[in-house]
Amino acid sequence: MPLDYFRLLGKSGLRVSPLCLGTMTFGEEWGWGSNKDESRRVFDAYVSRGGNFIDTANFYTQGTSETFIGEFVKGRRDQLVLATKYTLVSREGDPNASGNHRKNLHQALEASLKRLQTDYIDLYQSHTDDSETPLEETLETYAQLIRQGKVRAIGASNYTADRLTQALEVGTRPGYPSYQCLQPLYNLYDRADYETELEPLCLEKGVGVIPYFSLASGFLTGKYRSEKDLANRPRGEMVKKYLNERGFRILDALEQVASQYHSAPAIVSLAWLIARPSITAPIASATSLDQLTDLIEATKLALDPSSIELLNLASA
C-alpha cells in the first residue's frame, strides 16, 4: 500500500493517505521540534511522495505549526486534506479562549484560517471534550461554518465512548452535522482505552479513526531501553511510563518482526496500526528526512497474520 493509496475518512467523502503527517513538531516554542527550514523539508518530502493528509492544531507550538503550514501549502492547497483542531487555550489572558462553546469556535477558526492562509478547513476537530458546553451548541455552530464553506467535515479528539455516542446521536438530528472521525491516543502499547469501547463504536457507526502518539512518543522506535537513554531528551518524562516489563516485551516482539522483514521497529509499529480494520490513518511526526522515510515505509509493509498475532500477544 503506497502513500498515495487513499482511504475514505469516515463518511465525509474525503480521501486521505494511510499515514497522516503530524506537525506538532513544527516550531521550537516548546523547547523541542524543528525550525522552519527543517519543517519545510519534511513537509515537502511527504507531499512529493504522494501524501495528502496534514494534521495540526491552533495549540501546537503556540500557533507556529499552523503558520508554517500556511506558507508550505501555497500553490497546492486544493491537493491536500488539511486538518486542524481548536478547544485548548491559544490566546493568553482570554477566558473565552478554551472550550467548545460558540464564541471560542468562531474566533479560533478565524485565527486558524488566517495563520493557515486559507479560506476553508477540510477537517476541523474539537481537540478535547467540553462537558460545560452542550453538544447541541457545538454542533449547531459547526453547521453554520459548514454552510458558510469554511469547514468541510468535523471530527472529535480525546472523547470517551459515552460522550462520542451522545455527540453522534445529536448528529443524526435534522440540521446538525456529525463527527466523521475520532482522534484518540492509540498505539501498540496504549491499547485498552481505545479497543474496549471506542473501537467497536467507531466500526459500528462508520467513524474514521486517526490515532495520535502512534509511536508512543518515540518509545516504539526502540531507541529507549533505560532511564539513562532518556537523559536530556525533551520527551523523556512522556516516555518513562513505558519503561516496564510489558514495554520491553513489546520492543522485543517489534525487533523480532522487524528482523523478519529486514525493517525497523518504528516501521513495524505503524504497519500494525495501518493494518487494524478500524484505523483510517495513524498520525506520526518527523523531525528529519530519515525519520520521514521510515514513516513512509510503513505504508508499504503488509504484515502477515502471524506477525500481527505476535505483536498482539506481546502487547496484550
C-alpha positions as CSV (number, residue, x, y, z in Angstrom):
1,M,0.0,0.0,0.0
2,P,1.9,3.1,-1.2
3,L,1.5,6.5,0.5
4,D,-0.8,7.7,-2.3
5,Y,-3.2,4.8,-1.9
6,F,-6.2,6.7,-0.4
7,R,-8.8,5.7,2.2
8,L,-12.1,7.3,2.9
9,L,-12.3,9.3,6.1
10,G,-15.5,8.1,7.8
11,K,-18.5,9.2,5.7
12,S,-17.0,12.6,4.9
13,G,-16.2,11.8,1.3
14,L,-12.6,12.9,1.9
15,R,-9.9,10.6,0.6
16,V,-6.7,10.6,2.7
17,S,-3.4,8.9,2.7
18,P,-3.0,5.9,5.0
19,L,-0.4,7.9,7.0
20,C,-1.2,11.4,8.3
21,L,1.7,13.8,8.8
22,G,1.6,15.1,12.3
23,T,3.0,18.6,12.7
24,M,3.2,19.1,16.5
25,T,7.0,19.3,15.9
26,F,6.8,22.2,13.5
27,G,8.3,25.1,15.6
28,E,10.6,25.3,18.6
29,E,8.5,27.2,21.0
30,W,8.1,24.2,23.3
31,G,11.8,23.6,23.6
32,W,11.9,20.8,21.0
33,G,10.8,20.4,17.4
34,S,12.0,21.8,14.1
35,N,12.8,25.2,12.7
36,K,11.1,26.4,9.6
37,D,13.6,25.1,7.1
38,E,13.7,21.6,8.7
39,S,9.9,21.5,8.9
40,R,9.6,22.5,5.2
41,R,11.9,19.7,4.1
42,V,9.8,17.2,5.9
43,F,6.5,18.6,4.6
44,D,7.8,18.8,1.0
45,A,9.1,15.3,1.1
46,Y,5.8,13.9,2.5
47,V,3.8,15.7,-0.2
48,S,6.2,14.9,-3.0
49,R,5.9,11.2,-2.2
50,G,2.2,11.2,-2.5
51,G,1.0,12.1,1.0
52,N,-2.0,14.4,1.2
53,F,-3.2,14.4,4.8
54,I,-1.8,17.0,7.3
55,D,-2.8,17.3,10.9
56,T,-2.1,20.3,13.2
57,A,-3.8,22.4,15.9
58,N,-4.0,26.0,16.9
59,F,-2.4,24.9,20.2
60,Y,0.7,23.4,18.7
61,T,3.8,25.4,19.3
62,Q,1.6,28.4,20.1
63,G,0.3,28.7,16.6
64,T,3.7,28.4,14.8
65,S,2.8,25.0,13.4
66,E,-0.2,26.5,11.6
67,T,1.8,29.5,10.5
68,F,4.5,27.3,8.9
69,I,1.9,25.1,7.2
70,G,0.2,28.2,5.8
71,E,3.4,29.0,4.0
72,F,4.2,25.5,2.9
73,V,0.8,24.8,1.3
74,K,0.9,27.8,-1.1
75,G,0.3,26.6,-4.7
76,R,-1.0,23.2,-3.7
77,R,-3.7,23.9,-1.1
78,D,-6.5,22.1,-3.0
79,Q,-4.4,19.0,-3.4
80,L,-4.2,18.5,0.4
81,V,-6.6,17.5,3.1
82,L,-5.8,19.9,5.9
83,A,-6.9,19.1,9.4
84,T,-6.6,21.3,12.5
85,K,-8.1,21.5,16.0
86,Y,-9.4,24.0,18.5
87,T,-10.6,23.9,22.1
88,L,-7.4,24.3,24.1
89,V,-6.1,27.7,25.2
90,S,-4.5,29.6,22.3
91,R,-4.7,33.3,23.5
92,E,-3.1,34.1,26.8
93,G,-5.3,36.1,29.1
94,D,-8.6,35.4,27.3
95,P,-11.1,33.5,29.5
96,N,-13.1,32.5,26.4
97,A,-10.1,31.1,24.5
98,S,-10.8,27.5,25.5
99,G,-13.8,25.1,25.4
100,N,-16.2,24.0,22.6
101,H,-18.6,26.9,23.0
102,R,-19.8,29.1,20.1
103,K,-17.6,32.1,20.8
104,N,-14.3,30.1,21.0
105,L,-15.2,28.1,18.0
106,H,-15.8,31.2,15.8
107,Q,-12.8,33.1,17.0
108,A,-10.4,30.1,17.0
109,L,-11.4,29.1,13.4
110,E,-10.9,32.7,12.1
111,A,-7.4,32.8,13.7
112,S,-6.5,29.4,12.3
113,L,-7.7,30.4,8.8
114,K,-5.5,33.5,9.0
115,R,-2.4,31.5,10.1
116,L,-3.0,28.8,7.5
117,Q,-3.6,31.4,4.8
118,T,-6.7,29.5,3.5
119,D,-10.4,30.2,3.4
120,Y,-11.5,26.7,4.5
121,I,-10.5,23.7,6.7
122,D,-11.0,20.2,5.3
123,L,-11.3,18.6,8.8
124,Y,-12.0,20.8,11.8
125,Q,-11.8,18.9,15.1
126,S,-12.8,19.5,18.7
127,H,-9.4,19.0,20.4
128,T,-11.0,17.6,23.6
129,D,-14.4,17.2,25.2
130,D,-16.0,20.1,27.0
131,S,-18.7,18.9,29.4
132,E,-19.8,22.5,30.2
133,T,-20.9,23.3,26.7
134,P,-24.0,21.5,25.3
135,L,-23.1,19.2,22.4
136,E,-26.0,20.9,20.5
137,E,-24.3,24.3,20.7
138,T,-21.0,23.0,19.4
139,L,-22.6,21.0,16.5
140,E,-25.0,23.8,15.6
141,T,-22.0,26.2,15.3
142,Y,-20.2,23.7,13.2
143,A,-23.3,23.5,11.0
144,Q,-23.1,27.3,10.4
145,L,-19.5,27.1,9.5
146,I,-20.1,24.2,7.1
147,R,-22.9,26.2,5.4
148,Q,-20.5,29.2,5.1
149,G,-18.0,26.9,3.3
150,K,-15.3,27.4,6.0
151,V,-15.3,23.8,7.1
152,R,-15.8,20.7,5.0
153,A,-16.0,18.0,7.7
154,I,-15.7,17.7,11.5
155,G,-14.1,15.4,14.0
156,A,-13.6,14.8,17.7
157,S,-10.4,14.2,19.6
158,N,-10.0,12.7,23.1
159,Y,-13.7,11.9,23.5
160,T,-14.9,8.9,25.7
161,A,-17.2,6.4,24.1
162,D,-20.1,7.7,26.1
163,R,-19.6,11.3,25.0
164,L,-18.9,10.3,21.4
165,T,-22.1,8.2,21.4
166,Q,-24.1,11.3,22.7
167,A,-22.5,13.5,20.0
168,L,-23.2,11.1,17.2
169,E,-26.8,10.9,18.4
170,V,-27.1,14.7,18.2
171,G,-25.6,14.5,14.7
172,T,-28.5,12.4,13.5
173,R,-31.0,15.1,14.2
174,P,-32.1,17.4,11.3
175,G,-29.8,20.4,10.8
176,Y,-26.9,19.0,12.8
177,P,-23.7,17.7,11.3
178,S,-22.0,14.6,12.6
179,Y,-18.4,13.9,13.7
180,Q,-16.8,11.9,10.9
181,C,-13.6,10.9,12.7
182,L,-12.1,10.4,16.1
183,Q,-8.5,11.2,17.1
184,P,-7.7,9.1,20.1
185,L,-4.5,8.1,21.9
186,Y,-3.7,4.7,20.4
187,N,-0.6,2.6,19.7
188,L,0.8,-0.8,20.3
189,Y,1.3,0.0,24.0
190,D,-1.7,2.2,24.7
191,R,-4.5,-0.2,23.6
192,A,-7.0,-0.8,26.3
193,D,-8.9,2.5,26.4
194,Y,-9.5,2.6,22.6
195,E,-10.1,-1.1,21.9
196,T,-12.5,-1.7,24.8
197,E,-15.3,0.7,23.9
198,L,-14.2,3.3,21.3
199,E,-13.2,0.9,18.5
200,P,-16.5,-1.1,18.4
201,L,-18.4,2.2,18.4
202,C,-16.3,3.6,15.5
203,L,-16.7,0.4,13.5
204,E,-20.5,0.3,14.1
205,K,-21.0,4.0,13.2
206,G,-18.6,4.2,10.4
207,V,-16.4,6.8,12.1
208,G,-12.9,7.2,10.8
209,V,-10.0,6.9,13.3
210,I,-6.7,8.9,13.1
211,P,-4.8,8.0,16.3
212,Y,-2.1,10.3,17.7
213,F,1.1,9.3,19.6
214,S,1.2,6.4,17.2
215,L,4.8,5.6,18.2
216,A,4.2,6.3,22.0
217,S,6.3,9.5,22.0
218,G,9.1,7.6,20.3
219,F,9.3,4.6,22.6
220,L,8.2,2.2,19.9
221,T,11.1,3.2,17.8
222,G,13.2,1.0,20.2
223,K,15.7,3.7,21.0
224,Y,14.7,4.0,24.7
225,R,15.6,1.0,26.8
226,S,16.5,2.6,30.1
227,E,16.1,5.9,32.0
228,K,19.7,6.7,31.0
229,D,18.5,6.8,27.4
230,L,16.0,9.5,28.4
231,A,18.6,11.8,29.8
232,N,18.4,15.3,28.3
233,R,15.6,14.1,26.0
234,P,12.8,16.7,25.7
235,R,10.1,13.9,25.8
236,G,11.9,11.9,28.5
237,E,9.1,12.3,31.0
238,M,6.5,11.2,28.5
239,V,8.4,8.0,27.7
240,K,9.3,7.0,31.2
241,K,5.9,5.3,31.8
242,Y,6.7,2.8,29.1
243,L,9.9,1.5,30.7
244,N,8.5,-1.6,32.3
245,E,8.2,-5.3,31.7
246,R,5.4,-5.0,29.3
247,G,7.0,-2.3,27.4
248,F,10.2,-4.3,26.9
249,R,8.2,-7.3,25.9
250,I,6.6,-5.2,23.1
251,L,10.0,-3.9,22.0
252,D,11.4,-7.5,21.8
253,A,8.4,-8.5,19.6
254,L,8.9,-5.5,17.4
255,E,12.6,-6.3,16.9
256,Q,11.7,-9.9,16.1
257,V,9.2,-8.9,13.4
258,A,11.4,-6.1,12.1
259,S,14.3,-8.6,11.7
260,Q,11.9,-10.9,9.8
261,Y,11.1,-8.1,7.3
262,H,14.5,-6.5,7.3
263,S,12.8,-3.5,8.6
264,A,12.8,-1.3,11.8
265,P,10.6,-1.2,14.9
266,A,9.1,2.2,14.1
267,I,8.0,0.9,10.6
268,V,6.5,-2.3,12.1
269,S,4.6,-0.3,14.8
270,L,3.0,1.9,12.2
271,A,2.3,-1.0,9.9
272,W,0.5,-2.8,12.7
273,L,-1.8,0.3,13.2
274,I,-2.4,0.7,9.4
275,A,-3.5,-3.0,9.3
276,R,-6.1,-2.5,12.0
277,P,-9.5,-2.5,10.3
278,S,-10.8,0.4,12.4
279,I,-7.9,2.7,11.6
280,T,-8.0,5.2,8.7
281,A,-4.6,6.7,9.1
282,P,-2.2,6.9,12.1
283,I,-0.7,10.3,12.8
284,A,3.1,10.4,13.0
285,S,5.6,13.2,13.2
286,A,9.1,13.5,11.8
287,T,11.9,16.0,12.5
288,S,14.2,14.7,9.8
289,L,14.1,13.2,6.3
290,D,15.4,9.9,7.7
291,Q,12.6,9.7,10.2
292,L,10.1,10.5,7.5
293,T,11.4,7.8,5.2
294,D,10.7,5.2,8.0
295,L,7.2,6.6,8.4
296,I,6.5,6.2,4.7
297,E,8.0,2.7,4.5
298,A,5.3,1.6,7.0
299,T,2.6,2.2,4.3
300,K,4.4,-0.3,2.1
301,L,4.8,-3.1,4.7
302,A,2.0,-5.6,4.8
303,L,2.4,-7.7,8.0
304,D,1.3,-11.4,7.8
305,P,-1.2,-12.7,10.3
306,S,1.4,-14.5,12.4
307,S,3.4,-11.3,12.8
308,I,0.3,-9.3,13.8
309,E,-0.7,-12.1,16.3
310,L,2.8,-12.0,17.8
311,L,2.6,-8.2,18.4
312,N,-1.0,-8.6,19.7
313,L,0.1,-11.1,22.3
314,A,3.2,-9.2,23.3
315,S,1.2,-6.1,23.9
316,A,-1.9,-7.7,25.4
